[in-house]
């Protein structure tokens, strides 16, 4: 596999993971659930890295085929 493509997928997965984590964190503030700064940053990083790894390891066509609603 091309290393450049792998890095692009990983960075794209991290961006998506950070976006989802920020949305979850903003909803926790909206619903008045107090999440500490450390817990929020750690959760965002873990979600971003896991999304990056999933995007880097798997093929995008395989990912889209696994969604039942598409």
mmCIF file as Biopython writes it, N, C-alpha, C and O atoms, coordinates in Angstrom:
data_model
#
loop_
_atom_site.group_PDB
_atom_site.id
_atom_site.type_symbol
_atom_site.label_atom_id
_atom_site.label_alt_id
_atom_site.label_comp_id
_atom_site.label_asym_id
_atom_site.label_entity_id
_atom_site.label_seq_id
_atom_site.pdbx_PDB_ins_code
_atom_site.Cartn_x
_atom_site.Cartn_y
_atom_site.Cartn_z
_atom_site.occupancy
_atom_site.B_iso_or_equiv
_atom_site.auth_seq_id
_atom_site.auth_asym_id
_atom_site.pdbx_PDB_model_num
ATOM 1   N N  . UNK A ? 1  ? 0.856   -1.178 0.000  1.0 0.0 1  A 1 
ATOM 2   C CA . UNK A ? 1  ? 0.000   0.000  0.000  1.0 0.0 1  A 1 
ATOM 3   C C  . UNK A ? 1  ? 0.896   1.233  0.000  1.0 0.0 1  A 1 
ATOM 4   O O  . UNK A ? 1  ? 1.961   1.248  0.617  1.0 0.0 1  A 1 
ATOM 5   N N  . UNK A ? 2  ? 0.453   2.241  -0.688 1.0 0.0 2  A 1 
ATOM 6   C CA . UNK A ? 2  ? 1.183   3.486  -0.792 1.0 0.0 2  A 1 
ATOM 7   C C  . UNK A ? 2  ? 1.175   4.221  0.552  1.0 0.0 2  A 1 
ATOM 8   O O  . UNK A ? 2  ? 0.112   4.440  1.133  1.0 0.0 2  A 1 
ATOM 9   N N  . UNK A ? 3  ? 2.344   4.598  1.040  1.0 0.0 3  A 1 
ATOM 10  C CA . UNK A ? 3  ? 2.462   5.265  2.334  1.0 0.0 3  A 1 
ATOM 11  C C  . UNK A ? 3  ? 1.791   6.637  2.319  1.0 0.0 3  A 1 
ATOM 12  O O  . UNK A ? 3  ? 1.200   7.055  3.314  1.0 0.0 3  A 1 
ATOM 13  N N  . UNK A ? 4  ? 1.884   7.329  1.196  1.0 0.0 4  A 1 
ATOM 14  C CA . UNK A ? 4  ? 1.266   8.652  1.089  1.0 0.0 4  A 1 
ATOM 15  C C  . UNK A ? 4  ? -0.259  8.552  1.196  1.0 0.0 4  A 1 
ATOM 16  O O  . UNK A ? 4  ? -0.888  9.391  1.841  1.0 0.0 4  A 1 
ATOM 17  N N  . UNK A ? 5  ? -0.848  7.547  0.579  1.0 0.0 5  A 1 
ATOM 18  C CA . UNK A ? 5  ? -2.286  7.330  0.662  1.0 0.0 5  A 1 
ATOM 19  C C  . UNK A ? 5  ? -2.698  6.941  2.083  1.0 0.0 5  A 1 
ATOM 20  O O  . UNK A ? 5  ? -3.742  7.371  2.573  1.0 0.0 5  A 1 
ATOM 21  N N  . UNK A ? 6  ? -1.875  6.132  2.731  1.0 0.0 6  A 1 
ATOM 22  C CA . UNK A ? 6  ? -2.144  5.730  4.112  1.0 0.0 6  A 1 
ATOM 23  C C  . UNK A ? 6  ? -2.150  6.935  5.045  1.0 0.0 6  A 1 
ATOM 24  O O  . UNK A ? 6  ? -3.014  7.041  5.915  1.0 0.0 6  A 1 
ATOM 25  N N  . UNK A ? 7  ? -1.200  7.836  4.873  1.0 0.0 7  A 1 
ATOM 26  C CA . UNK A ? 7  ? -1.123  9.041  5.712  1.0 0.0 7  A 1 
ATOM 27  C C  . UNK A ? 7  ? -2.309  9.963  5.432  1.0 0.0 7  A 1 
ATOM 28  O O  . UNK A ? 7  ? -2.862  10.557 6.358  1.0 0.0 7  A 1 
ATOM 29  N N  . UNK A ? 8  ? -2.702  10.087 4.171  1.0 0.0 8  A 1 
ATOM 30  C CA . UNK A ? 8  ? -3.864  10.919 3.833  1.0 0.0 8  A 1 
ATOM 31  C C  . UNK A ? 8  ? -5.135  10.379 4.481  1.0 0.0 8  A 1 
ATOM 32  O O  . UNK A ? 8  ? -5.932  11.144 5.024  1.0 0.0 8  A 1 
ATOM 33  N N  . UNK A ? 9  ? -5.323  9.065  4.425  1.0 0.0 9  A 1 
ATOM 34  C CA . UNK A ? 9  ? -6.504  8.461  5.050  1.0 0.0 9  A 1 
ATOM 35  C C  . UNK A ? 9  ? -6.481  8.641  6.561  1.0 0.0 9  A 1 
ATOM 36  O O  . UNK A ? 9  ? -7.518  8.904  7.170  1.0 0.0 9  A 1 
ATOM 37  N N  . UNK A ? 10 ? -5.298  8.501  7.175  1.0 0.0 10 A 1 
ATOM 38  C CA . UNK A ? 10 ? -5.184  8.657  8.611  1.0 0.0 10 A 1 
ATOM 39  C C  . UNK A ? 10 ? -5.512  10.093 9.022  1.0 0.0 10 A 1 
ATOM 40  O O  . UNK A ? 10 ? -6.233  10.302 9.998  1.0 0.0 10 A 1 
ATOM 41  N N  . UNK A ? 11 ? -5.004  11.066 8.304  1.0 0.0 11 A 1 
ATOM 42  C CA . UNK A ? 11 ? -5.278  12.469 8.621  1.0 0.0 11 A 1 
ATOM 43  C C  . UNK A ? 11 ? -6.751  12.789 8.407  1.0 0.0 11 A 1 
ATOM 44  O O  . UNK A ? 11 ? -7.342  13.521 9.201  1.0 0.0 11 A 1 
ATOM 45  N N  . UNK A ? 12 ? -7.347  12.260 7.362  1.0 0.0 12 A 1 
ATOM 46  C CA . UNK A ? 12 ? -8.768  12.475 7.127  1.0 0.0 12 A 1 
ATOM 47  C C  . UNK A ? 12 ? -9.605  11.840 8.238  1.0 0.0 12 A 1 
ATOM 48  O O  . UNK A ? 12 ? -10.590 12.425 8.691  1.0 0.0 12 A 1 
ATOM 49  N N  . UNK A ? 13 ? -9.211  10.648 8.673  1.0 0.0 13 A 1 
ATOM 50  C CA . UNK A ? 13 ? -9.914  9.996  9.775  1.0 0.0 13 A 1 
ATOM 51  C C  . UNK A ? 13 ? -9.788  10.770 11.074 1.0 0.0 13 A 1 
ATOM 52  O O  . UNK A ? 13 ? -10.745 10.856 11.844 1.0 0.0 13 A 1 
ATOM 53  N N  . UNK A ? 14 ? -8.607  11.336 11.324 1.0 0.0 14 A 1 
ATOM 54  C CA . UNK A ? 14 ? -8.416  12.163 12.516 1.0 0.0 14 A 1 
ATOM 55  C C  . UNK A ? 14 ? -9.302  13.400 12.446 1.0 0.0 14 A 1 
ATOM 56  O O  . UNK A ? 14 ? -9.903  13.788 13.447 1.0 0.0 14 A 1 
ATOM 57  N N  . UNK A ? 15 ? -9.387  14.019 11.279 1.0 0.0 15 A 1 
ATOM 58  C CA . UNK A ? 15 ? -10.231 15.208 11.140 1.0 0.0 15 A 1 
ATOM 59  C C  . UNK A ? 15 ? -11.698 14.878 11.402 1.0 0.0 15 A 1 
ATOM 60  O O  . UNK A ? 15 ? -12.391 15.634 12.082 1.0 0.0 15 A 1 
ATOM 61  N N  . UNK A ? 16 ? -12.167 13.774 10.875 1.0 0.0 16 A 1 
ATOM 62  C CA . UNK A ? 16 ? -13.554 13.359 11.109 1.0 0.0 16 A 1 
ATOM 63  C C  . UNK A ? 16 ? -13.770 13.033 12.584 1.0 0.0 16 A 1 
ATOM 64  O O  . UNK A ? 16 ? -14.790 13.410 13.161 1.0 0.0 16 A 1 
ATOM 65  N N  . UNK A ? 17 ? -12.818 12.336 13.192 1.0 0.0 17 A 1 
ATOM 66  C CA . UNK A ? 17 ? -12.927 12.005 14.605 1.0 0.0 17 A 1 
ATOM 67  C C  . UNK A ? 17 ? -12.953 13.240 15.492 1.0 0.0 17 A 1 
ATOM 68  O O  . UNK A ? 17 ? -13.722 13.293 16.452 1.0 0.0 17 A 1 
ATOM 69  N N  . UNK A ? 18 ? -12.126 14.233 15.186 1.0 0.0 18 A 1 
ATOM 70  C CA . UNK A ? 18 ? -12.145 15.476 15.955 1.0 0.0 18 A 1 
ATOM 71  C C  . UNK A ? 18 ? -13.453 16.223 15.778 1.0 0.0 18 A 1 
ATOM 72  O O  . UNK A ? 18 ? -13.972 16.809 16.728 1.0 0.0 18 A 1 
ATOM 73  N N  . UNK A ? 19 ? -13.983 16.206 14.575 1.0 0.0 19 A 1 
ATOM 74  C CA . UNK A ? 19 ? -15.257 16.869 14.313 1.0 0.0 19 A 1 
ATOM 75  C C  . UNK A ? 19 ? -16.381 16.232 15.128 1.0 0.0 19 A 1 
ATOM 76  O O  . UNK A ? 19 ? -17.185 16.931 15.745 1.0 0.0 19 A 1 
ATOM 77  N N  . UNK A ? 20 ? -16.430 14.919 15.123 1.0 0.0 20 A 1 
ATOM 78  C CA . UNK A ? 20 ? -17.463 14.208 15.887 1.0 0.0 20 A 1 
ATOM 79  C C  . UNK A ? 20 ? -17.276 14.437 17.381 1.0 0.0 20 A 1 
ATOM 80  O O  . UNK A ? 20 ? -18.252 14.634 18.105 1.0 0.0 20 A 1 
ATOM 81  N N  . UNK A ? 21 ? -16.038 14.414 17.845 1.0 0.0 21 A 1 
ATOM 82  C CA . UNK A ? 21 ? -15.769 14.623 19.268 1.0 0.0 21 A 1 
ATOM 83  C C  . UNK A ? 21 ? -16.162 16.028 19.708 1.0 0.0 21 A 1 
ATOM 84  O O  . UNK A ? 21 ? -16.707 16.206 20.797 1.0 0.0 21 A 1 
ATOM 85  N N  . UNK A ? 22 ? -15.894 17.013 18.885 1.0 0.0 22 A 1 
ATOM 86  C CA . UNK A ? 22 ? -16.264 18.387 19.234 1.0 0.0 22 A 1 
ATOM 87  C C  . UNK A ? 22 ? -17.785 18.550 19.282 1.0 0.0 22 A 1 
ATOM 88  O O  . UNK A ? 22 ? -18.311 19.274 20.128 1.0 0.0 22 A 1 
ATOM 89  N N  . UNK A ? 23 ? -18.479 17.881 18.377 1.0 0.0 23 A 1 
ATOM 90  C CA . UNK A ? 23 ? -19.945 17.937 18.411 1.0 0.0 23 A 1 
ATOM 91  C C  . UNK A ? 23 ? -20.462 17.299 19.701 1.0 0.0 23 A 1 
ATOM 92  O O  . UNK A ? 23 ? -21.354 17.845 20.351 1.0 0.0 23 A 1 
ATOM 93  N N  . UNK A ? 24 ? -19.905 16.148 20.072 1.0 0.0 24 A 1 
ATOM 94  C CA . UNK A ? 24 ? -20.327 15.485 21.323 1.0 0.0 24 A 1 
ATOM 95  C C  . UNK A ? 24 ? -20.013 16.360 22.526 1.0 0.0 24 A 1 
ATOM 96  O O  . UNK A ? 24 ? -20.820 16.449 23.452 1.0 0.0 24 A 1 
ATOM 97  N N  . UNK A ? 25 ? -18.866 16.997 22.526 1.0 0.0 25 A 1 
ATOM 98  C CA . UNK A ? 25 ? -18.481 17.844 23.652 1.0 0.0 25 A 1 
ATOM 99  C C  . UNK A ? 25 ? -19.386 19.071 23.744 1.0 0.0 25 A 1 
ATOM 100 O O  . UNK A ? 25 ? -19.745 19.498 24.842 1.0 0.0 25 A 1 
ATOM 101 N N  . UNK A ? 26 ? -19.755 19.636 22.598 1.0 0.0 26 A 1 
ATOM 102 C CA . UNK A ? 26 ? -20.641 20.801 22.626 1.0 0.0 26 A 1 
ATOM 103 C C  . UNK A ? 26 ? -22.048 20.416 23.095 1.0 0.0 26 A 1 
ATOM 104 O O  . UNK A ? 26 ? -22.705 21.190 23.790 1.0 0.0 26 A 1 
ATOM 105 N N  . UNK A ? 27 ? -22.504 19.229 22.719 1.0 0.0 27 A 1 
ATOM 106 C CA . UNK A ? 27 ? -23.809 18.780 23.206 1.0 0.0 27 A 1 
ATOM 107 C C  . UNK A ? 27 ? -23.793 18.520 24.708 1.0 0.0 27 A 1 
ATOM 108 O O  . UNK A ? 27 ? -24.807 18.718 25.377 1.0 0.0 27 A 1 
ATOM 109 N N  . UNK A ? 28 ? -22.664 18.084 25.245 1.0 0.0 28 A 1 
ATOM 110 C CA . UNK A ? 28 ? -22.591 17.887 26.687 1.0 0.0 28 A 1 
ATOM 111 C C  . UNK A ? 28 ? -22.698 19.223 27.413 1.0 0.0 28 A 1 
ATOM 112 O O  . UNK A ? 28 ? -23.283 19.287 28.495 1.0 0.0 28 A 1 
ATOM 113 N N  . UNK A ? 29 ? -22.158 20.268 26.852 1.0 0.0 29 A 1 
ATOM 114 C CA . UNK A ? 29 ? -22.299 21.601 27.451 1.0 0.0 29 A 1 
ATOM 115 C C  . UNK A ? 29 ? -23.738 22.092 27.301 1.0 0.0 29 A 1 
ATOM 116 O O  . UNK A ? 29 ? -24.260 22.757 28.196 1.0 0.0 29 A 1 
ATOM 117 N N  . UNK A ? 30 ? -24.375 21.774 26.192 1.0 0.0 30 A 1 
ATOM 118 C CA . UNK A ? 30 ? -25.750 22.194 25.958 1.0 0.0 30 A 1 
ATOM 119 C C  . UNK A ? 30 ? -26.704 21.526 26.952 1.0 0.0 30 A 1 
ATOM 120 O O  . UNK A ? 30 ? -27.635 22.163 27.445 1.0 0.0 30 A 1 
ATOM 121 N N  . UNK A ? 31 ? -26.472 20.245 27.244 1.0 0.0 31 A 1 
ATOM 122 C CA . UNK A ? 31 ? -27.334 19.514 28.169 1.0 0.0 31 A 1 
ATOM 123 C C  . UNK A ? 31 ? -26.870 19.609 29.622 1.0 0.0 31 A 1 
ATOM 124 O O  . UNK A ? 31 ? -27.348 18.869 30.482 1.0 0.0 31 A 1 
ATOM 125 N N  . UNK A ? 32 ? -25.936 20.524 29.890 1.0 0.0 32 A 1 
ATOM 126 C CA . UNK A ? 32 ? -25.438 20.823 31.234 1.0 0.0 32 A 1 
ATOM 127 C C  . UNK A ? 32 ? -24.826 19.611 31.932 1.0 0.0 32 A 1 
ATOM 128 O O  . UNK A ? 32 ? -25.010 19.411 33.133 1.0 0.0 32 A 1 
ATOM 129 N N  . UNK A ? 33 ? -24.102 18.813 31.166 1.0 0.0 33 A 1 
ATOM 130 C CA . UNK A ? 33 ? -23.335 17.705 31.723 1.0 0.0 33 A 1 
ATOM 131 C C  . UNK A ? 33 ? -21.891 18.186 31.812 1.0 0.0 33 A 1 
ATOM 132 O O  . UNK A ? 33 ? -21.271 18.494 30.794 1.0 0.0 33 A 1 
ATOM 133 N N  . UNK A ? 34 ? -21.362 18.249 33.019 1.0 0.0 34 A 1 
ATOM 134 C CA . UNK A ? 34 ? -20.026 18.806 33.180 1.0 0.0 34 A 1 
ATOM 135 C C  . UNK A ? 34 ? -18.969 17.755 32.873 1.0 0.0 34 A 1 
ATOM 136 O O  . UNK A ? 34 ? -18.857 16.743 33.566 1.0 0.0 34 A 1 
ATOM 137 N N  . UNK A ? 35 ? -18.211 18.006 31.842 1.0 0.0 35 A 1 
ATOM 138 C CA . UNK A ? 35 ? -17.074 17.170 31.483 1.0 0.0 35 A 1 
ATOM 139 C C  . UNK A ? 35 ? -15.835 18.022 31.717 1.0 0.0 35 A 1 
ATOM 140 O O  . UNK A ? 35 ? -15.745 19.143 31.217 1.0 0.0 35 A 1 
ATOM 141 N N  . UNK A ? 36 ? -14.888 17.494 32.471 1.0 0.0 36 A 1 
ATOM 142 C CA . UNK A ? 36 ? -13.687 18.269 32.746 1.0 0.0 36 A 1 
ATOM 143 C C  . UNK A ? 36 ? -12.881 18.476 31.465 1.0 0.0 36 A 1 
ATOM 144 O O  . UNK A ? 36 ? -13.041 17.752 30.483 1.0 0.0 36 A 1 
ATOM 145 N N  . UNK A ? 37 ? -12.024 19.469 31.504 1.0 0.0 37 A 1 
ATOM 146 C CA . UNK A ? 37 ? -11.205 19.780 30.338 1.0 0.0 37 A 1 
ATOM 147 C C  . UNK A ? 37 ? -10.306 18.603 29.969 1.0 0.0 37 A 1 
ATOM 148 O O  . UNK A ? 37 ? -10.169 18.267 28.793 1.0 0.0 37 A 1 
ATOM 149 N N  . UNK A ? 38 ? -9.700  17.985 30.967 1.0 0.0 38 A 1 
ATOM 150 C CA . UNK A ? 38 ? -8.822  16.841 30.720 1.0 0.0 38 A 1 
ATOM 151 C C  . UNK A ? 38 ? -9.598  15.676 30.109 1.0 0.0 38 A 1 
ATOM 152 O O  . UNK A ? 38 ? -9.131  15.050 29.157 1.0 0.0 38 A 1 
ATOM 153 N N  . UNK A ? 39 ? -10.767 15.386 30.646 1.0 0.0 39 A 1 
ATOM 154 C CA . UNK A ? 39 ? -11.580 14.281 30.139 1.0 0.0 39 A 1 
ATOM 155 C C  . UNK A ? 39 ? -12.062 14.580 28.719 1.0 0.0 39 A 1 
ATOM 156 O O  . UNK A ? 39 ? -12.100 13.679 27.881 1.0 0.0 39 A 1 
ATOM 157 N N  . UNK A ? 40 ? -12.426 15.813 28.442 1.0 0.0 40 A 1 
ATOM 158 C CA . UNK A ? 40 ? -12.870 16.177 27.102 1.0 0.0 40 A 1 
ATOM 159 C C  . UNK A ? 40 ? -11.764 16.076 26.075 1.0 0.0 40 A 1 
ATOM 160 O O  . UNK A ? 40 ? -11.969 15.547 24.982 1.0 0.0 40 A 1 
ATOM 161 N N  . UNK A ? 41 ? -10.581 16.585 26.424 1.0 0.0 41 A 1 
ATOM 162 C CA . UNK A ? 41 ? -9.450  16.528 25.489 1.0 0.0 41 A 1 
ATOM 163 C C  . UNK A ? 41 ? -9.011  15.085 25.278 1.0 0.0 41 A 1 
ATOM 164 O O  . UNK A ? 41 ? -8.725  14.686 24.149 1.0 0.0 41 A 1 
ATOM 165 N N  . UNK A ? 42 ? -8.955  14.304 26.344 1.0 0.0 42 A 1 
ATOM 166 C CA . UNK A ? 42 ? -8.569  12.898 26.222 1.0 0.0 42 A 1 
ATOM 167 C C  . UNK A ? 42 ? -9.580  12.121 25.376 1.0 0.0 42 A 1 
ATOM 168 O O  . UNK A ? 42 ? -9.193  11.300 24.544 1.0 0.0 42 A 1 
ATOM 169 N N  . UNK A ? 43 ? -10.866 12.376 25.584 1.0 0.0 43 A 1 
ATOM 170 C CA . UNK A ? 43 ? -11.892 11.716 24.775 1.0 0.0 43 A 1 
ATOM 171 C C  . UNK A ? 43 ? -11.799 12.098 23.312 1.0 0.0 43 A 1 
ATOM 172 O O  . UNK A ? 43 ? -11.948 11.248 22.434 1.0 0.0 43 A 1 
ATOM 173 N N  . UNK A ? 44 ? -11.551 13.377 23.042 1.0 0.0 44 A 1 
ATOM 174 C CA . UNK A ? 44 ? -11.404 13.831 21.657 1.0 0.0 44 A 1 
ATOM 175 C C  . UNK A ? 44 ? -10.205 13.171 20.986 1.0 0.0 44 A 1 
ATOM 176 O O  . UNK A ? 44 ? -10.289 12.739 19.836 1.0 0.0 44 A 1 
ATOM 177 N N  . UNK A ? 45 ? -9.091  13.096 21.708 1.0 0.0 45 A 1 
ATOM 178 C CA . UNK A ? 45 ? -7.900  12.478 21.127 1.0 0.0 45 A 1 
ATOM 179 C C  . UNK A ? 45 ? -8.090  10.988 20.877 1.0 0.0 45 A 1 
ATOM 180 O O  . UNK A ? 45 ? -7.689  10.481 19.829 1.0 0.0 45 A 1 
ATOM 181 N N  . UNK A ? 46 ? -8.690  10.291 21.815 1.0 0.0 46 A 1 
ATOM 182 C CA . UNK A ? 46 ? -8.918  8.853  21.625 1.0 0.0 46 A 1 
ATOM 183 C C  . UNK A ? 46 ? -9.856  8.580  20.459 1.0 0.0 46 A 1 
ATOM 184 O O  . UNK A ? 46 ? -9.620  7.670  19.664 1.0 0.0 46 A 1 
ATOM 185 N N  . UNK A ? 47 ? -10.921 9.370  20.359 1.0 0.0 47 A 1 
ATOM 186 C CA . UNK A ? 47 ? -11.849 9.182  19.247 1.0 0.0 47 A 1 
ATOM 187 C C  . UNK A ? 47 ? -11.189 9.527  17.920 1.0 0.0 47 A 1 
ATOM 188 O O  . UNK A ? 47 ? -11.391 8.829  16.926 1.0 0.0 47 A 1 
ATOM 189 N N  . UNK A ? 48 ? -10.403 10.599 17.894 1.0 0.0 48 A 1 
ATOM 190 C CA . UNK A ? 48 ? -9.737  10.998 16.656 1.0 0.0 48 A 1 
ATOM 191 C C  . UNK A ? 48 ? -8.723  9.953  16.210 1.0 0.0 48 A 1 
ATOM 192 O O  . UNK A ? 48 ? -8.662  9.617  15.027 1.0 0.0 48 A 1 
ATOM 193 N N  . UNK A ? 49 ? -7.931  9.438  17.137 1.0 0.0 49 A 1 
ATOM 194 C CA . UNK A ? 49 ? -6.930  8.437  16.766 1.0 0.0 49 A 1 
ATOM 195 C C  . UNK A ? 49 ? -7.591  7.142  16.316 1.0 0.0 49 A 1 
ATOM 196 O O  . UNK A ? 49 ? -7.140  6.521  15.353 1.0 0.0 49 A 1 
ATOM 197 N N  . UNK A ? 50 ? -8.649  6.728  16.995 1.0 0.0 50 A 1 
ATOM 198 C CA . UNK A ? 50 ? -9.325  5.492  16.581 1.0 0.0 50 A 1 
ATOM 199 C C  . UNK A ? 50 ? -9.980  5.658  15.210 1.0 0.0 50 A 1 
ATOM 200 O O  . UNK A ? 50 ? -9.933  4.735  14.397 1.0 0.0 50 A 1 
ATOM 201 N N  . UNK A ? 51 ? -10.580 6.800  14.940 1.0 0.0 51 A 1 
ATOM 202 C CA . UNK A ? 51 ? -11.157 7.037  13.610 1.0 0.0 51 A 1 
ATOM 203 C C  . UNK A ? 51 ? -10.063 7.095  12.547 1.0 0.0 51 A 1 
ATOM 204 O O  . UNK A ? 51 ? -10.250 6.611  11.432 1.0 0.0 51 A 1 
ATOM 205 N N  . UNK A ? 52 ? -8.933  7.682  12.891 1.0 0.0 52 A 1 
ATOM 206 C CA . UNK A ? 52 ? -7.807  7.728  11.959 1.0 0.0 52 A 1 
ATOM 207 C C  . UNK A ? 52 ? -7.276  6.350  11.633 1.0 0.0 52 A 1 
ATOM 208 O O  . UNK A ? 52 ? -6.955  6.063  10.480 1.0 0.0 52 A 1 
ATOM 209 N N  . UNK A ? 53 ? -7.180  5.492  12.637 1.0 0.0 53 A 1 
ATOM 210 C CA . UNK A ? 53 ? -6.701  4.136  12.388 1.0 0.0 53 A 1 
ATOM 211 C C  . UNK A ? 53 ? -7.674  3.333  11.541 1.0 0.0 53 A 1 
ATOM 212 O O  . UNK A ? 53 ? -7.262  2.594  10.647 1.0 0.0 53 A 1 
ATOM 213 N N  . UNK A ? 54 ? -8.963  3.476  11.820 1.0 0.0 54 A 1 
ATOM 214 C CA . UNK A ? 54 ? -9.962  2.757  11.018 1.0 0.0 54 A 1 
ATOM 215 C C  . UNK A ? 54 ? -9.926  3.232  9.567  1.0 0.0 54 A 1 
ATOM 216 O O  . UNK A ? 54 ? -10.010 2.423  8.643  1.0 0.0 54 A 1 
ATOM 217 N N  . UNK A ? 55 ? -9.802  4.535  9.371  1.0 0.0 55 A 1 
ATOM 218 C CA . UNK A ? 55 ? -9.755  5.062  8.003  1.0 0.0 55 A 1 
ATOM 219 C C  . UNK A ? 55 ? -8.472  4.664  7.290  1.0 0.0 55 A 1 
ATOM 220 O O  . UNK A ? 55 ? -8.488  4.432  6.081  1.0 0.0 55 A 1 
ATOM 221 N N  . UNK A ? 56 ? -7.363  4.581  8.016  1.0 0.0 56 A 1 
ATOM 222 C CA . UNK A ? 56 ? -6.096  4.239  7.380  1.0 0.0 56 A 1 
ATOM 223 C C  . UNK A ? 56 ? -6.007  2.758  7.045  1.0 0.0 56 A 1 
ATOM 224 O O  . UNK A ? 56 ? -5.457  2.390  6.007  1.0 0.0 56 A 1 
ATOM 225 N N  . UNK A ? 57 ? -6.537  1.914  7.902  1.0 0.0 57 A 1 
ATOM 226 C CA . UNK A ? 57 ? -6.386  0.468  7.712  1.0 0.0 57 A 1 
ATOM 227 C C  . UNK A ? 57 ? -7.363  -0.082 6.681  1.0 0.0 57 A 1 
ATOM 228 O O  . UNK A ? 57 ? -6.992  -0.922 5.861  1.0 0.0 57 A 1 
ATOM 229 N N  . UNK A ? 58 ? -8.599  0.381  6.716  1.0 0.0 58 A 1 
ATOM 230 C CA . UNK A ? 58 ? -9.610  -0.216 5.847  1.0 0.0 58 A 1 
ATOM 231 C C  . UNK A ? 58 ? -9.785  0.589  4.565  1.0 0.0 58 A 1 
ATOM 232 O O  . UNK A ? 58 ? -9.368  1.742  4.462  1.0 0.0 58 A 1 
ATOM 233 N N  . UNK A ? 59 ? -10.399 -0.046 3.620  1.0 0.0 59 A 1 
ATOM 234 C CA . UNK A ? 59 ? -10.679 0.557  2.325  1.0 0.0 59 A 1 
ATOM 235 C C  . UNK A ? 59 ? -11.985 1.344  2.419  1.0 0.0 59 A 1 
ATOM 236 O O  . UNK A ? 59 ? -12.938 0.860  3.030  1.0 0.0 59 A 1 
ATOM 237 N N  . UNK A ? 60 ? -12.062 2.546  1.830  1.0 0.0 60 A 1 
ATOM 238 C CA . UNK A ? 60 ? -13.312 3.324  1.915  1.0 0.0 60 A 1 
ATOM 239 C C  . UNK A ? 60 ? -14.522 2.605  1.331  1.0 0.0 60 A 1 
ATOM 240 O O  . UNK A ? 60 ? -15.633 2.755  1.838  1.0 0.0 60 A 1 
ATOM 241 N N  . UNK A ? 61 ? -14.319 1.830  0.278  1.0 0.0 61 A 1 
ATOM 242 C CA . UNK A ? 61 ? -15.447 1.086  -0.294 1.0 0.0 61 A 1 
ATOM 243 C C  . UNK A ? 61 ? -15.959 0.032  0.678  1.0 0.0 61 A 1 
ATOM 244 O O  . UNK A ? 61 ? -17.166 -0.190 0.774  1.0 0.0 61 A 1 
ATOM 245 N N  . UNK A ? 62 ? -15.058 -0.614 1.394  1.0 0.0 62 A 1 
ATOM 246 C CA . UNK A ? 62 ? -15.458 -1.599 2.392  1.0 0.0 62 A 1 
ATOM 247 C C  . UNK A ? 62 ? -16.217 -0.938 3.530  1.0 0.0 62 A 1 
ATOM 248 O O  . UNK A ? 62 ? -17.204 -1.483 4.024  1.0 0.0 62 A 1 
ATOM 249 N N  . UNK A ? 63 ? -15.759 0.236  3.948  1.0 0.0 63 A 1 
ATOM 250 C CA . UNK A ? 63 ? -16.447 0.951  5.022  1.0 0.0 63 A 1 
ATOM 251 C C  . UNK A ? 63 ? -17.867 1.316  4.618  1.0 0.0 63 A 1 
ATOM 252 O O  . UNK A ? 63 ? -18.798 1.156  5.407  1.0 0.0 63 A 1 
ATOM 253 N N  . UNK A ? 64 ? -18.040 1.806  3.393  1.0 0.0 64 A 1 
ATOM 254 C CA . UNK A ? 64 ? -19.369 2.205  2.940  1.0 0.0 64 A 1 
ATOM 255 C C  . UNK A ? 64 ? -20.276 1.005  2.707  1.0 0.0 64 A 1 
ATOM 256 O O  . UNK A ? 64 ? -21.492 1.110  2.867  1.0 0.0 64 A 1 
ATOM 257 N N  . UNK A ? 65 ? -19.703 -0.130 2.334  1.0 0.0 65 A 1 
ATOM 258 C CA . UNK A ? 65 ? -20.524 -1.332 2.145  1.0 0.0 65 A 1 
ATOM 259 C C  . UNK A ? 65 ? -21.041 -1.886 3.467  1.0 0.0 65 A 1 
ATOM 260 O O  . UNK A ? 65 ? -22.056 -2.584 3.487  1.0 0.0 65 A 1 
ATOM 261 N N  . UNK A ? 66 ? -20.365 -1.590 4.561  1.0 0.0 66 A 1 
ATOM 262 C CA . UNK A ? 66 ? -20.772 -2.112 5.865  1.0 0.0 66 A 1 
ATOM 263 C C  . UNK A ? 66 ? -21.887 -1.298 6.516  1.0 0.0 66 A 1 
ATOM 264 O O  . UNK A ? 66 ? -22.459 -1.740 7.512  1.0 0.0 66 A 1 
ATOM 265 N N  . UNK A ? 67 ? -22.205 -0.137 5.985  1.0 0.0 67 A 1 
ATOM 266 C CA . UNK A ? 67 ? -23.300 0.658  6.544  1.0 0.0 67 A 1 
ATOM 267 C C  . UNK A ? 67 ? -24.621 0.097  6.036  1.0 0.0 67 A 1 
ATOM 268 O O  . UNK A ? 67 ? -24.810 -0.029 4.826  1.0 0.0 67 A 1 
ATOM 269 N N  . UNK A ? 68 ? -25.538 -0.243 6.941  1.0 0.0 68 A 1 
ATOM 270 C CA . UNK A ? 68 ? -26.792 -0.863 6.493  1.0 0.0 68 A 1 
ATOM 271 C C  . UNK A ? 68 ? -27.753 0.109  5.828  1.0 0.0 68 A 1 
ATOM 272 O O  . UNK A ? 68 ? -28.641 -0.312 5.087  1.0 0.0 68 A 1 
ATOM 273 N N  . UNK A ? 69 ? -27.591 1.395  6.081  1.0 0.0 69 A 1 
ATOM 274 C CA . UNK A ? 69 ? -28.577 2.359  5.562  1.0 0.0 69 A 1 
ATOM 275 C C  . UNK A ? 69 ? -28.185 2.940  4.229  1.0 0.0 69 A 1 
ATOM 276 O O  . UNK A ? 69 ? -28.940 3.746  3.685  1.0 0.0 69 A 1 
ATOM 277 N N  . UNK A ? 70 ? -27.041 2.576  3.669  1.0 0.0 70 A 1 
ATOM 278 C CA . UNK A ? 70 ? -26.639 3.113  2.363  1.0 0.0 70 A 1 
ATOM 279 C C  . UNK A ? 70 ? -26.963 2.144  1.256  1.0 0.0 70 A 1 
ATOM 280 O O  . UNK A ? 70 ? -26.695 2.428  0.088  1.0 0.0 70 A 1 
#
